Every structure is written in C-alpha cells, then in structure tokens.
C-alpha cells in the first residue's frame, strides 16, 4: 500500500503563502527596505511600531505574514533544486531542510509575537 | 523436485540489457532560453520572500529588545549592502506578485453568459485589491 501523501496539504500551504506574499510582501519591502532607510518617507517611531505590534490583530497579521510564505518558499525552492539542479538523489535532505526551515521560522515568529508585550 | 523459492534470483541478462532512451539534460538547461530562465527566476523569487520573512523576524526581535536595539536595526538596514539587497528583493517580490496574479486566469476559467472572460478581466481585480491592501498597510504604518 502506498503511504498517504502530504502533498495536497503542502501544496495548499504553498498556494496560500503565494497569495499572502503576492499581496503583502512588496509594500513591506518597499517601506522598510527602501523608503524608510533612504529617507523617501518619514520612518515610523519606535513607539508607533510598538503600539501597532501590541494590537492582537496586527500580531495575527504578522504571524501569517511570517509563517505561510515560508511554506511557499519551501515548496518552490524544493522543486527548483529538483528540476533546476537535478539533485533528485538528495530528495529527503532537501525536503527536511526546506520544510524544517519553514517550521523553524514559524516557531520563531510565534514565539517573538507571543512574547511581544 | 525443488519447491518454488520465495525470491527467485533473476537471470543475469545484463550483457543484453536494453538501453533506455534517456537524453542527457544539462544542469544549465534553463540558461539557454529566456522563458526557461524566467521560470527559474520566478521560482527563485521565493528565496527573496523567505529572506523578507527573516528580516522581518529580526525586526520584531529588535523591537522586543527596546529602542536602542531597534535604532541599531534601522541603521543596519540603511547600509549600502542592505539597500542593494533590498532593491534586488523588491524587484523579485514584484516579479512574484505579477506572475502570481497573471496565473489566476489560467487557474480559474471564469465564464460569463457562456463565454470565457478575457484573462485581463480575471487578473485585474487582483491588481486592484493589491493596490488597496498596499495603501492600507502604508496608512497603518505611516499614520
């Protein structure tokens, strides 16, 4: 008998993560990576950011932003290594590193946001 | 008479083993043609998505560690190397957004009065919503 596959769940995480990344990541990279450091826009104060991060809804938002897109990455990166570099023999190692990394990132995100008082 | 064995050893036919047709594909197959390269670049955009998450986690940690730690974090993001990486990241995540939205019409064939809607009509609401969401995030952060 074939082992039941997790592929459907992993594909769904990939796809939801892709949607979250498509809608939300560009504006974040633009603001925090370019507009604020380069002084195009007035960077928000520490207090303002802390005020935002203390809101439960913002924390849920940040948790989703910092977890599901990691599974998007894991899926795409895994197949890029399989197809692009043809390293199918390292299947299990790549699988473990990709999804292990995504799980680790999710845990760190959960921990940081939980402890953010 | 010998009893049938559970695992019969296959006869050694190796000398006349058929040759499979397995064309050798170079590891650099995606470098030759633009659409292949574009595919690999699209897949690699996910690396920049992951990098964004890591930077955001570092930012959250800095916020948690207090105003001085956050000031140091901001200072590090303003170094030329960080700006260069952010610029590259920005183009890759934009590439992800555009290719993702443009896939929507292929993933979902929307019909109206029996006719399939043109791709642009299916993709356009994504772009509109994207602008609204980006504006909302900017407003919350800049307020």
Interface residues (C-beta under 8 A of the other chain):
Chain A: X17 X18 X19 X21 X22 X23 X24 X25 X26 X27 X28 X29 X30 X31 X32 X33 X34 X36 X37 X38 X41 X42 X43 X44 X46 X48 X49 X50 X52 X53 X58 X62 X65 X66 X69 X70 X72 X73 X75 X76 X77 X79 X80 X84 X85 X86 X101 X105 X108 X109 X112 X113 X115 X116
Chain B: X25 X27 X30 X40 X43 X44 X45 X46 X47 X49 X50 X52 X53 X54 X55 X56 X57 X59 X60 X61 X63 X64 X67 X70 X71 X74 X77 X78 X82 X83 X85 X86 X87 X89 X90 X93 X94 X96 X97 X100 X101 X126 X129 X130 X133 X134 X137 X138 X140 X141 X142 X143
